[in-house]
């Protein structure tokens, strides 16, 4: 029975007492025709399986190649070798799946680059680096649900296909069943979407926020956690065309409440990963340290990965206004020495280099920036009394920049309609959204956290394409 196997992670915690067990996994190495390093994905640590000389047929042993899958039963004994506490003495050995070692694309003797592994993303999970990354990703996802469940939030599934553009950005993937040739047209030459499946123009969602607000104005507090899509032609280490977002929305909540929840949330999920994936995080921390040894001293992180995570968990985030942030940047040595690629002045949408300066050079901790100019923010953000800014907040993290964007939402119908008119957003298409302001409107707020960004932050991986199983980026939709 396959379900009687013991996972290697559990087995490695046992004290050897001649227990009879069955394990299954993939061969990492087979040396001296006697010692198999076996891994089953539950941990980066291998189990040493000892094959007694003469016990098994030579033809069988020839098939014990890298990445062959096997089923082994035997006895757990104290290891005589260094580096492991126990060995499994094989009594029976069955090969479940052969692997041609010459053709297997991951050769352990030549450490493959991350760029190469992206080309074989279907196999990269079998490496230690990606084993650790995706176990940490799993824990963070579980911790997200745990956090909101403990707080009494309702988990809401918002649409993947929608007719609205929550951001007003227009960078969306079209969803259609219309033919490429012979697309039905109106008299003015525009596409006649009445002939389409939904009878109107539709797209993949860029955010579940607007629908989330509908839920919050009934349940009080909801969160979404699902895929979102942006058709941005961004080939950077921080952008994906398909990524996952966590978006809580809270009624009876203002900007300060919003910031407090976001900070508590980030600390909670980091702590969960630290408590449940320490082994993986220590491996990734060492990997990052080794990688940074190749960099000039001024490009290296001031803290190791574990130290950075502990610092974030145990210190309050800095809170400043956008205006204060711009003043700091203008007064900075980097600005005065013209080291920024992009200009700094009040009204700009801060670039990643500006955000990282604030976090990594000036405050040396995560920073929450509030009260952005309304002209660079979305229509739904609550307008402040100064007439120039909105009650927005972004959380900036070391190494990445923005990981959270949120705001208090505009609950006043007249102000919301006025802003939509200014931004040429047709009110008739969002009649259902405006109804929440017509029938029992309340102060409310929410934010979005890009899941891959927080996974990147916690694992220390330099490229966001290495923290999602199959990255979707411009000109790339493999697997």
C-alpha positions as CSV (number, residue, x, y, z in Angstrom):
1,X,0.0,0.0,0.0
2,X,1.5,3.3,-1.0
3,X,-0.3,5.2,1.8
4,X,1.8,3.3,4.4
5,X,5.0,5.1,3.4
6,X,6.7,7.3,5.9
7,X,7.8,10.8,4.8
8,X,11.5,11.4,5.1
9,X,11.1,14.6,7.0
10,X,9.3,12.7,9.8
11,X,11.6,9.7,9.6
12,X,14.7,11.9,10.2
13,X,13.3,12.9,13.6
14,X,13.1,9.2,14.8
15,X,15.5,7.5,17.1
16,X,16.8,4.3,15.5
17,X,15.3,1.2,17.0
18,X,15.3,-1.3,14.1
19,X,11.9,-0.1,13.0
20,X,10.6,-1.6,9.7
21,X,9.5,1.2,7.3
22,X,8.6,1.9,3.7
23,X,9.8,5.0,2.0
24,X,9.4,6.3,-1.6
25,X,11.1,9.1,-3.4
26,X,13.6,10.1,-6.1
27,X,17.3,9.2,-6.2
28,X,19.6,12.1,-5.7
29,X,22.8,10.2,-5.9
30,X,24.0,6.5,-5.8
31,X,27.6,6.1,-4.8
32,X,29.9,3.1,-4.5
33,X,27.0,0.8,-5.6
34,X,25.9,0.9,-2.0
35,X,24.6,4.3,-0.8
36,X,21.4,5.9,-2.1
37,X,20.7,9.6,-1.2
38,X,16.9,9.5,-1.4
39,X,14.6,12.6,-1.3
40,X,10.8,12.7,-1.3
41,X,10.2,16.5,-1.4
42,X,9.1,16.8,2.3
43,X,12.5,18.3,3.2
44,X,15.8,19.2,1.6
45,X,17.5,16.6,3.7
46,X,18.1,13.2,2.1
47,X,17.7,9.8,3.7
48,X,20.7,7.5,3.2
49,X,19.5,4.1,2.0
50,X,22.1,1.4,2.4
51,X,22.1,-1.4,-0.3
52,X,24.1,-4.4,1.1
53,X,26.6,-5.8,-1.4
54,X,25.3,-8.8,-3.3
55,X,21.7,-8.5,-2.0
56,X,20.2,-7.1,-5.3
57,X,20.7,-7.9,-8.9
58,X,23.3,-5.8,-10.8
59,X,20.8,-5.0,-13.5
60,X,18.5,-3.4,-10.9
61,X,21.3,-1.4,-9.4
62,X,22.3,0.0,-12.8
63,X,18.8,1.6,-12.9
64,X,19.4,3.6,-9.7
65,X,20.2,6.8,-11.5
66,X,19.6,10.4,-10.6
67,X,15.9,11.2,-10.4
68,X,14.8,7.6,-10.8
69,X,11.8,7.0,-8.4
70,X,12.0,4.0,-6.0
71,X,10.0,2.2,-3.3
72,X,12.2,0.9,-0.5
73,X,11.4,-1.1,2.6
74,X,13.8,-1.9,5.3
75,X,15.1,-1.4,8.8
76,X,16.1,1.9,10.5
77,X,19.5,1.8,12.2
78,X,21.9,4.2,13.7
79,X,24.2,5.6,10.9
80,X,27.9,4.8,11.0
81,X,28.6,7.7,8.6
82,X,28.9,11.4,9.2
83,X,26.1,13.9,8.5
84,X,23.1,11.7,9.3
85,X,21.7,10.1,12.4
86,X,20.0,7.2,10.8
87,X,20.3,4.9,7.8
88,X,17.7,2.7,6.1
89,X,19.0,-0.8,5.4
90,X,17.1,-1.9,2.3
91,X,15.3,-5.3,2.4
92,X,13.3,-4.7,-0.7
93,X,13.8,-2.2,-3.5
94,X,11.5,-1.5,-6.4
95,X,12.1,1.0,-9.2
96,X,8.8,2.8,-9.9
97,X,10.1,5.0,-12.7
98,X,13.4,5.0,-14.6
99,X,15.4,8.2,-15.4
100,X,18.0,8.4,-18.1
101,X,20.8,10.2,-16.2
102,X,22.5,11.3,-19.4
103,X,19.4,13.1,-20.6
104,X,18.2,14.4,-17.2
105,X,18.4,18.2,-17.6
106,X,19.5,18.9,-14.0
107,X,23.1,17.8,-13.4
108,X,24.1,18.2,-9.8
109,X,27.9,18.4,-10.6
110,X,27.3,21.6,-12.5
111,X,25.2,23.9,-10.4
112,X,22.4,25.2,-12.8
113,X,21.6,28.9,-12.9
114,X,18.2,30.2,-11.9
115,X,17.7,31.4,-15.5
116,X,18.3,27.9,-16.9
117,X,16.0,26.4,-14.3
118,X,13.2,28.7,-15.4
119,X,13.4,27.1,-18.8
120,X,12.7,23.7,-17.2
121,X,10.3,24.9,-14.6
122,X,8.5,21.6,-14.6
123,X,11.6,20.0,-13.0
124,X,13.0,22.8,-10.9
125,X,10.9,21.8,-7.9
126,X,13.3,18.9,-7.5
127,X,16.2,21.2,-6.6
128,X,16.9,22.2,-3.0
129,X,16.4,25.9,-3.7
130,X,13.0,25.5,-5.2
131,X,12.0,22.8,-2.8
132,X,12.5,25.4,0.0
133,X,10.9,28.3,-1.9
134,X,7.7,26.4,-2.6
135,X,7.4,24.9,0.9
136,X,7.7,28.4,2.3
137,X,5.1,29.6,-0.3
138,X,2.7,26.9,0.9
139,X,3.1,28.0,4.6
140,X,2.6,31.6,3.8
141,X,-0.6,30.8,1.9
142,X,-1.9,28.7,4.8
143,X,-1.0,31.4,7.3
144,X,-3.0,34.0,5.3
145,X,-6.2,31.9,5.7
146,X,-5.3,31.2,9.3
147,X,-4.9,34.9,10.1
148,X,-8.2,36.1,8.6
149,X,-10.1,33.1,9.9
150,X,-9.0,33.9,13.4
151,X,-10.1,37.5,13.0
152,X,-13.6,36.4,11.8
153,X,-13.2,37.6,8.2
154,X,-15.3,35.9,5.5
155,X,-13.3,34.4,2.6
156,X,-14.9,35.7,-0.6
157,X,-14.3,34.4,-4.1
158,X,-14.5,37.3,-6.5
159,X,-14.8,36.9,-10.3
160,X,-11.8,36.0,-12.5
161,X,-13.8,37.2,-15.5
162,X,-15.2,40.7,-15.1
163,X,-16.5,43.7,-17.1
164,X,-15.0,46.3,-14.8
165,X,-11.5,47.7,-14.5
166,X,-10.9,48.3,-10.8
167,X,-7.7,50.2,-11.3
168,X,-8.8,52.4,-14.2
169,X,-5.4,51.4,-15.8
170,X,-6.7,49.8,-18.9
171,X,-4.0,47.2,-19.0
172,X,-6.2,44.1,-19.2
173,X,-6.4,40.8,-20.9
174,X,-9.5,40.6,-23.1
175,X,-11.8,37.6,-22.7
176,X,-13.8,36.8,-25.8
177,X,-15.2,34.0,-28.0
178,X,-15.4,36.2,-31.0
179,X,-13.5,34.9,-34.1
180,X,-10.2,36.6,-35.0
181,X,-11.4,36.7,-38.7
182,X,-14.7,38.2,-39.4
183,X,-15.2,39.9,-36.0
184,X,-18.7,41.5,-35.9
185,X,-18.5,45.3,-36.2
186,X,-20.8,48.2,-35.4
187,X,-21.5,50.8,-38.1
188,X,-18.7,53.0,-36.7
189,X,-16.2,50.1,-37.1
190,X,-15.9,49.2,-33.4
191,X,-16.3,45.6,-32.3
192,X,-19.9,44.6,-31.6
193,X,-19.5,42.9,-28.3
194,X,-23.2,42.2,-28.1
195,X,-22.3,39.2,-30.3
196,X,-19.8,38.0,-27.7
197,X,-20.3,35.3,-25.1
198,X,-21.2,37.7,-22.3
199,X,-22.9,40.2,-24.6
200,X,-20.4,42.9,-23.6
201,X,-16.7,43.6,-23.4
202,X,-15.0,41.5,-20.6
203,X,-11.6,40.9,-19.3
204,X,-9.5,39.0,-16.7
205,X,-9.6,40.7,-13.4
206,X,-6.9,43.1,-12.3
207,X,-8.3,43.2,-8.7
208,X,-11.2,41.7,-6.6
209,X,-11.4,44.9,-4.6
210,X,-14.7,46.4,-6.0
211,X,-16.6,43.2,-5.5
212,X,-14.8,42.8,-2.1
213,X,-16.3,46.2,-1.0
214,X,-19.7,44.8,-1.8
215,X,-19.1,41.9,0.6
216,X,-17.6,44.1,3.3
217,X,-20.8,46.3,3.3
218,X,-22.8,43.2,4.3
219,X,-20.4,41.0,6.3
220,X,-18.3,43.7,7.8
221,X,-15.0,42.1,7.0
222,X,-14.0,40.0,4.0
223,X,-10.8,39.0,2.2
224,X,-10.1,37.6,-1.2
225,X,-7.1,35.5,-2.2
226,X,-6.9,34.7,-5.8
227,X,-5.2,35.2,-9.2
228,X,-5.1,38.6,-10.9
229,X,-3.9,39.7,-14.3
230,X,-2.1,42.7,-15.7
231,X,-1.2,43.1,-19.4
232,X,1.8,45.3,-18.6
233,X,4.8,44.9,-20.9
234,X,7.1,44.8,-17.8
235,X,10.2,42.7,-18.0
236,X,11.5,43.3,-14.5
237,X,12.4,41.2,-11.5
238,X,9.3,42.5,-9.7
239,X,6.4,42.0,-12.3
240,X,4.3,39.2,-13.5
241,X,1.3,39.1,-15.9
242,X,-0.4,36.6,-13.7
243,X,0.0,36.8,-9.9
244,X,-1.9,36.2,-6.7
245,X,-3.4,38.9,-4.5
246,X,-4.7,39.1,-1.0
247,X,-7.3,41.8,-0.6
248,X,-9.1,42.4,2.7
249,X,-11.9,44.9,2.8
250,X,-13.3,46.2,6.2
251,X,-16.4,48.2,6.9
252,X,-16.3,50.7,9.9
253,X,-12.6,51.1,9.3
254,X,-10.4,54.2,8.5
255,X,-6.8,54.6,7.2
256,X,-5.2,54.1,10.6
257,X,-7.1,50.9,11.1
258,X,-6.1,49.8,7.7
259,X,-2.4,50.4,8.4
260,X,-2.6,48.6,11.7
261,X,-4.2,45.5,10.1
262,X,-1.7,45.4,7.2
263,X,1.3,45.6,9.6
264,X,-0.1,43.0,11.9
265,X,-0.9,40.7,9.0
266,X,2.6,40.9,7.5
267,X,4.3,40.2,10.8
268,X,1.9,37.3,11.5
269,X,2.6,35.4,8.2
270,X,6.3,36.0,8.5
271,X,6.3,34.6,12.0
272,X,4.3,31.5,10.9
273,X,6.9,30.8,8.2
274,X,9.7,31.3,10.7
275,X,8.1,28.8,13.1
276,X,7.2,26.2,10.6
277,X,9.9,26.5,7.9
278,X,13.0,27.3,9.8
279,X,15.1,24.6,8.1
280,X,14.1,25.9,4.6
281,X,14.7,29.5,5.6
282,X,18.1,28.8,7.0
283,X,19.0,27.0,3.7
284,X,17.7,30.0,1.7
285,X,19.6,32.4,4.0
286,X,22.9,30.5,3.4
287,X,22.2,30.5,-0.4
288,X,21.6,34.3,-0.3
289,X,24.8,34.9,1.7
290,X,26.8,32.8,-0.8
291,X,25.3,34.7,-3.7
292,X,26.0,38.1,-2.2
293,X,29.7,37.2,-1.7
294,X,30.0,37.7,-5.4
295,X,28.8,41.3,-5.1
296,X,30.7,44.5,-4.2
297,X,30.5,45.3,-0.5
298,X,28.1,48.3,-1.1
299,X,25.7,46.0,-2.9
300,X,25.4,43.4,-0.2
301,X,22.5,43.3,2.3
302,X,23.3,44.7,5.7
303,X,21.3,41.9,7.4
304,X,21.1,38.2,6.7
305,X,17.7,36.8,5.6
306,X,16.8,35.4,9.1
307,X,18.0,38.6,10.8
308,X,16.0,40.7,8.4
309,X,12.8,38.7,9.0
310,X,13.3,38.8,12.8
311,X,13.8,42.6,12.6
312,X,10.6,43.1,10.6
313,X,8.6,40.9,13.1
314,X,10.0,42.7,16.1
315,X,9.9,46.4,15.1
316,X,7.2,48.9,14.3
317,X,7.0,50.0,10.7
318,X,7.9,53.6,10.1
319,X,4.9,55.8,9.1
320,X,5.4,58.9,7.0
321,X,3.3,61.0,4.6
322,X,4.0,61.2,0.9
323,X,5.0,64.8,1.4
324,X,7.6,63.9,4.0
325,X,8.9,61.1,1.8
326,X,9.5,63.5,-1.1
327,X,11.2,66.0,1.3
328,X,13.5,63.2,2.5
329,X,14.4,62.2,-1.1
330,X,15.1,65.8,-2.1
331,X,17.4,66.2,0.9
332,X,19.2,62.9,0.3
333,X,22.8,62.6,-0.8
334,X,21.6,60.3,-3.6
335,X,19.4,63.0,-5.1
336,X,22.0,65.8,-4.6
337,X,24.7,63.6,-6.3
338,X,22.2,62.8,-9.1
339,X,22.2,59.1,-8.4
340,X,18.5,58.6,-9.0
341,X,17.6,57.7,-12.5
342,X,14.1,59.3,-12.1
343,X,13.5,62.9,-11.0
344,X,12.0,63.7,-7.6
345,X,9.3,66.3,-7.0
346,X,6.0,66.5,-5.3
347,X,3.3,64.9,-7.5
348,X,5.5,62.1,-9.0
349,X,4.6,58.4,-8.7
350,X,7.6,57.2,-6.7
351,X,9.8,54.7,-8.6
352,X,11.2,51.6,-7.1
353,X,14.6,53.3,-6.6
354,X,13.0,56.0,-4.5
355,X,11.0,53.5,-2.4
356,X,14.1,51.4,-1.8
357,X,16.1,54.4,-0.8
358,X,13.6,55.3,1.9
359,X,13.5,51.7,3.2
360,X,17.1,50.5,2.8
361,X,19.1,53.6,3.2
362,X,17.1,56.1,5.2
363,X,14.9,54.2,7.7
364,X,16.4,50.8,7.3
365,X,13.1,49.2,8.0
366,X,9.6,48.8,6.3
367,X,7.9,52.1,5.7
368,X,4.2,53.0,5.4
369,X,3.7,56.0,3.2
370,X,0.3,57.8,3.4
371,X,-1.7,60.6,1.8
372,X,-0.5,60.4,-1.8
373,X,-1.5,63.0,-4.5
374,X,-5.0,62.2,-5.8
375,X,-3.8,62.7,-9.4
376,X,-1.7,59.5,-9.3
377,X,-4.2,57.3,-7.4
378,X,-7.4,55.4,-8.3
379,X,-10.9,57.0,-8.3
380,X,-12.2,55.0,-5.2
381,X,-9.7,56.5,-2.7
382,X,-11.1,58.9,-0.1
383,X,-10.3,62.5,-0.8
384,X,-8.6,64.4,2.0
385,X,-9.8,67.9,3.1
386,X,-6.7,69.5,1.5
387,X,-8.2,68.8,-2.0
388,X,-4.8,67.6,-3.2
389,X,-4.3,64.2,-1.5
390,X,-6.2,61.0,-0.8
391,X,-6.2,58.7,2.2
392,X,-4.0,56.1,0.5
393,X,-1.2,54.0,2.0
394,X,1.6,51.9,0.6
395,X,3.9,49.6,2.5
396,X,7.5,49.5,1.2
397,X,9.8,46.6,2.1
398,X,13.6,46.2,1.8
399,X,14.8,44.7,-1.4
400,X,11.5,45.0,-3.2
401,X,9.8,48.3,-2.7
402,X,6.0,48.3,-2.6
403,X,4.4,45.1,-1.3
404,X,1.1,46.6,-0.1
405,X,-1.2,49.2,-1.6
406,X,-4.4,50.3,0.0
407,X,-6.6,53.2,1.1
408,X,-9.6,54.3,2.9
409,X,-12.4,54.1,0.3
410,X,-14.5,57.1,-0.7
411,X,-17.8,56.4,1.0
412,X,-19.4,59.8,0.1
413,X,-21.6,59.3,-3.0
414,X,-21.3,62.9,-4.2
415,X,-17.5,62.9,-3.9
416,X,-17.2,59.5,-5.6
417,X,-19.4,60.5,-8.5
418,X,-17.5,63.8,-8.9
419,X,-14.1,61.9,-9.0
420,X,-15.4,59.3,-11.4
421,X,-16.5,62.1,-13.7
422,X,-13.1,63.8,-13.5
423,X,-11.4,60.5,-14.5
424,X,-13.9,59.7,-17.2
425,X,-15.1,56.5,-15.5
426,X,-18.7,55.9,-16.6
427,X,-21.0,55.8,-13.6
428,X,-23.7,53.8,-15.4
429,X,-21.2,50.8,-15.7
430,X,-20.6,50.8,-12.0
431,X,-24.2,51.4,-10.8
432,X,-23.9,48.4,-8.5
433,X,-20.8,49.8,-6.9
434,X,-22.4,53.1,-6.3
435,X,-25.4,51.4,-4.7
436,X,-23.3,50.6,-1.6
437,X,-23.0,54.4,-1.1
438,X,-26.7,54.9,-1.7
439,X,-28.0,52.3,0.8
440,X,-26.3,52.5,4.1
441,X,-22.8,53.8,3.3
442,X,-20.1,53.4,5.9
443,X,-16.5,54.4,6.3
444,X,-14.5,51.5,5.0
445,X,-10.9,50.6,3.9
446,X,-8.9,47.8,2.4
447,X,-5.6,46.9,0.8
448,X,-4.0,44.5,-1.6
449,X,-0.9,42.5,-1.0
450,X,0.9,40.9,-3.9
451,X,1.5,37.3,-2.7
452,X,4.6,36.7,-4.9
453,X,6.1,39.9,-3.5
454,X,5.8,38.7,0.1
455,X,7.1,35.3,-0.9
456,X,10.0,37.0,-2.6
457,X,10.7,39.0,0.6
458,X,10.5,36.1,2.9
459,X,12.6,33.7,0.8
460,X,15.2,36.3,-0.3
461,X,14.9,35.4,-3.9
462,X,16.0,38.1,-6.3
463,X,13.5,37.5,-9.1
464,X,9.7,37.2,-8.8
465,X,9.7,34.6,-11.5
466,X,11.4,32.2,-9.0
467,X,8.6,32.3,-6.4
468,X,5.7,31.2,-8.6
469,X,5.5,27.8,-10.1
470,X,5.0,28.8,-13.8
471,X,5.7,32.5,-14.4
472,X,3.6,34.3,-16.9
473,X,5.5,37.2,-18.4
474,X,5.7,39.1,-21.7
475,X,6.4,36.6,-24.6
476,X,6.4,33.7,-22.1
477,X,3.5,31.3,-21.5
478,X,5.3,27.9,-21.3
479,X,4.0,24.9,-19.3
